[in-house]
Structures are given as structure tokens and as C-alpha cells.
Amino acid sequence: MGLRINDVVPNLDLVTDQGNFKFHDFIGSSWTILFSHPKDFTPVCTTEFGAVAQLAGEWEKRGTKVIGLSVDGVEEHKEWKCDIEKFSGAPATFPIIADEDCAVSKALDMLPANAYLPDGRTAADSASVRVIFIFSPDKKLQLSMTYPMSVGRNFAEVLRALDALQATYGVPIATPANWVQGQDVIVGLSLNDEAAKARFGSIDIKLPYLRTTKMPS
């Protein structure tokens, strides 16, 4: 069974192009994004890794670590990073997990447990390794996104989702559709009107169950 929201991620042994470590040690007390790919030296994946590299300052601003995964080896990852950096114009400073035996992919249910990956495999053989996981500092899964091979991921949306997760983490608020940083938020149903006003100040009662307030500082 794959990870569900609020599951603690297994403390997997990770082999990466930047050394070997336990996943919990990598996460530490940070927000962490794991983004996985089915193969090195593939076109869509190269653009995505490039986008992640270009956003290094944004991840840092949000206290967030990023780590990639691909089903090739460490040496391929190192060579591929040259292409990623050439394409994106940004250094790819994040580690990439070398998941050659698909142990991580299977543990996180990115592939069926009985997946068979032949020698000379192509990206099509590991096509379902197209996932984004966002973990909170307590190492629990907060969000996942799964994509098909043909659709490049929108990392502006990943940033937006990360902002929303961080804004609502441990606070009785939620974000409405299409919310971006700085916009009003929804007051949690766990608070009645009086409690909401005491906590947030003024609230806008649009419907009995839909109340908004300014984003708490």
C-alpha cells in the first residue's frame, strides 16, 4: 500500500549522487519535496529537473529541501546533471536517489510490487515513477501528485501548494481554490464565529459554513 496523507514516510536507505543516508536524516526538521522520474537523459524529466534547479532560492526561502529520484545509477545521475545545468542555466545542487533496484519506488508505491524492469529498460518500463511528495518536518506526507509521461509538471503549482501547506500547518485555516500567498484564507469549521473573531480578528461570513479572514501573519 502506498503512502496516505499523514503517514510517516519509511526511513529508507538512500543511495544518491551526493552520498548515502537515511531518509529521515535527510529530512531532519525541514519541509521536504521528493520528485521522482522514470529515467535519466529523457526530455520531459530534464526540463523538470532544470525547473527545480532554477527555483533553488525559492526552496531555500521556504526552508524546504528537495531530492530527486530516478531508476538509473549514481554515475548516470552525475552525467545527466551536466545536461540539466546546460539546459537550465542553473546548478543542480540537490541530490538524486539512484533507485536502480526500484526499492524506493516500490516502498512508496510508485511501481507495482512485482514490477519487472528488463536490462536496457526504457522510460516506458518505469513510467509510473512520476510522483511528487511533500513531507512536513514531522516526516509525514502532506501532499502527493502523480503525473503521466506526457505531461510536464508545473513547479509554480508545487510552490503554490507548498505555500498553502506551510500557511495552514497546525493552524485552523484552509486555502480556497486558486489561492496564492497573501490572499484571504478560509476559517476552519472547528472554530465558531466568536472563537474565530477572537483568534483572527474580523471575519467575512459569506455562507454559514464559508468564512474568510486575512492571512494570519
C-alpha positions as MATLAB code, in Angstrom:
seq = 'MGLRINDVVPNLDLVTDQGNFKFHDFIGSSWTILFSHPKDFTPVCTTEFGAVAQLAGEWEKRGTKVIGLSVDGVEEHKEWKCDIEKFSGAPATFPIIADEDCAVSKALDMLPANAYLPDGRTAADSASVRVIFIFSPDKKLQLSMTYPMSVGRNFAEVLRALDALQATYGVPIATPANWVQGQDVIVGLSLNDEAAKARFGSIDIKLPYLRTTKMPS';
ca = [
       0.000    0.000    0.000;
       1.270    3.472   -0.844;
       1.630    6.463    1.430;
      -1.518    8.226    2.538;
      -1.844   11.757    3.869;
      -0.396   11.933    7.420;
       1.559    8.675    7.030;
       5.150    8.890    8.248;
       7.475    8.160    5.340;
       9.553    4.986    5.875;
      13.121    5.658    6.974;
      14.536    4.284    3.733;
      18.213    3.775    2.923;
      19.011    6.161    0.094;
      21.884    5.894   -2.390;
      22.410    9.232   -4.136;
      24.939   11.110   -6.235;
      25.811   13.043   -3.063;
      26.366   10.047   -0.789;
      24.255    7.532    1.106;
      21.964    8.342    4.029;
      18.692    7.543    5.772;
      15.651    9.437    4.510;
      14.711   10.685    7.998;
      18.233   12.059    8.438;
      17.913   13.901    5.132;
      14.553   15.430    6.103;
      15.785   16.446    9.558;
      13.452   19.211   10.732;
      12.759   20.652    7.272;
       9.928   20.559    4.799;
      10.996   18.188    2.037;
       9.934   17.555   -1.551;
      10.679   14.257   -3.276;
      10.146   14.350   -7.044;
      10.655   11.140   -8.978;
      11.430   10.304  -12.589;
      11.443    7.104  -14.669;
      14.804    7.519  -16.426;
      17.843    9.748  -16.827;
      18.517   11.528  -20.140;
      14.828   11.846  -21.020;
      13.379   15.102  -22.390;
      10.478   15.944  -20.063;
      12.450   14.934  -16.973;
      15.389   17.115  -17.995;
      13.123   20.166  -18.222;
      11.631   19.343  -14.815;
      14.945   18.880  -13.050;
      16.019   22.142  -14.675;
      12.952   23.902  -13.265;
      13.757   22.599   -9.782;
      17.346   23.846  -10.125;
      16.165   27.305  -11.183;
      13.956   27.525   -8.086;
      16.777   26.902   -5.595;
      16.275   30.316   -3.981;
      12.538   29.719   -3.579;
      13.062   26.370   -1.839;
      15.606   27.951    0.489;
      13.253   30.834    1.292;
      10.656   28.292    2.397;
      13.064   26.189    4.456;
      12.489   23.270    2.108;
      14.846   20.547    0.918;
      14.378   18.908   -2.478;
      15.549   15.485   -3.557;
      15.081   13.764   -6.903;
      14.749   10.097   -7.779;
      15.438    8.197  -10.971;
      15.838    4.483  -11.637;
      19.370    4.842  -13.028;
      22.692    4.790  -11.178;
      24.900    7.343   -9.478;
      27.293    7.799  -12.411;
      24.399    8.340  -14.844;
      22.949   10.914  -12.446;
      26.231   12.822  -12.348;
      26.469   12.844  -16.148;
      22.821   13.799  -16.518;
      23.268   16.776  -14.201;
      25.635   18.280  -16.781;
      22.765   18.261  -19.292;
      20.315   19.608  -16.703;
      22.623   22.500  -15.861;
      23.354   23.215  -19.517;
      19.637   23.316  -20.331;
      18.506   25.300  -17.282;
      21.463   27.604  -16.746;
      21.325   26.785  -13.033;
      23.394   24.450  -10.832;
      21.590   21.244   -9.852;
      22.714   21.167   -6.224;
      20.080   18.755   -4.905;
      20.774   15.005   -4.576;
      19.215   12.411   -6.877;
      18.383    8.975   -5.498;
      19.836    6.130   -7.583;
      16.894    3.728   -7.379;
      18.326    1.062   -9.681;
      16.533   -1.818   -7.964;
      13.353    0.263   -7.557;
      13.402   -0.420   -3.808;
      12.371    3.161   -3.005;
       9.832    3.299   -5.831;
       8.203    0.091   -4.632;
       8.277    1.085   -0.948;
       6.443    4.308   -1.818;
       4.102    2.519   -4.247;
       5.338    4.266   -7.381;
       5.570    0.885   -9.110;
       3.735   -2.406   -8.587;
       5.496   -4.707   -6.128;
       6.093   -7.255   -8.901;
       7.316   -4.736  -11.480;
       9.758   -6.263  -13.938;
      12.361   -3.897  -15.327;
      14.419   -5.555  -18.079;
      18.007   -4.826  -18.975;
      18.082   -1.927  -21.388;
      14.794   -0.712  -19.935;
      13.293    2.471  -21.271;
      11.338    5.192  -19.501;
       8.155    3.406  -20.608;
       9.092    0.414  -18.429;
       9.121    2.597  -15.314;
       6.519    5.108  -16.447;
       4.626    5.276  -13.167;
       7.638    6.747  -11.363;
       6.203   10.243  -11.881;
       5.292   11.461   -8.415;
       5.759   14.492   -6.180;
       5.599   14.005   -2.416;
       5.701   16.893    0.062;
       6.646   15.978    3.630;
       6.310   18.190    6.716;
       9.089   18.444    9.326;
       7.464   15.622   11.338;
       8.183   13.402    8.299;
       4.503   12.935    7.470;
       3.145   13.046    3.942;
       1.145   16.232    3.406;
       0.542   16.136   -0.363;
       1.155   13.916   -3.376;
       0.759   14.449   -7.111;
       1.054   11.780   -9.804;
       1.604   12.620  -13.460;
       1.562   10.672  -16.731;
       4.595   10.514  -19.002;
       3.307   13.123  -21.432;
       2.635   15.983  -19.005;
       5.472   18.081  -17.619;
       4.961   19.173  -14.045;
       4.156   22.781  -13.191;
       6.564   23.728  -10.426;
       4.800   27.051   -9.927;
       1.889   24.919   -8.705;
       4.237   22.903   -6.495;
       5.434   26.171   -4.935;
       1.844   27.362   -4.517;
       0.852   24.090   -2.861;
       3.898   24.272   -0.577;
       2.947   27.817    0.441;
      -0.582   26.649    1.229;
       0.663   23.686    3.259;
       3.021   25.844    5.274;
       0.352   28.513    5.821;
      -2.205   26.026    7.152;
       0.154   23.693    9.051;
      -1.113   23.453   12.622;
      -3.452   26.446   12.140;
      -7.289   26.161   11.892;
      -7.482   27.644    8.404;
      -7.684   26.342    4.847;
      -6.980   27.891    1.456;
      -9.659   28.354   -1.213;
      -9.427   27.406   -4.874;
      -6.610   29.133   -6.756;
      -5.250   30.695   -3.554;
      -1.845   32.356   -3.689;
       0.305   33.819   -0.932;
      -1.201   36.985    0.569;
      -4.838   36.284   -0.271;
      -7.582   35.673    2.275;
      -7.959   32.218    3.809;
     -10.908   30.149    4.996;
     -11.626   29.866    8.714;
     -11.670   26.265    9.914;
     -15.020   24.732   10.838;
     -13.561   23.754   14.217;
     -13.989   27.398   15.294;
     -17.368   29.028   15.829;
     -17.811   32.678   14.868;
     -16.884   34.006   18.301;
     -13.759   31.864   18.557;
     -12.749   32.797   15.013;
     -13.076   36.526   15.753;
     -11.117   36.119   18.967;
      -8.318   34.359   17.119;
      -8.189   36.193   13.781;
      -9.995   39.484   14.338;
     -12.622   40.296   11.737;
     -14.107   37.529    9.615;
     -16.211   37.710    6.459;
     -19.207   35.365    6.690;
     -20.027   34.522    3.075;
     -22.091   31.446    3.982;
     -22.724   29.885    7.407;
     -20.008   27.322    6.641;
     -17.759   29.566    4.498;
     -15.984   32.310    6.410;
     -12.822   34.069    5.318;
     -10.228   36.166    7.067;
      -6.947   37.860    6.311;
      -3.963   35.580    6.123;
      -2.558   35.382    9.682;
       0.943   36.785    9.990;
];
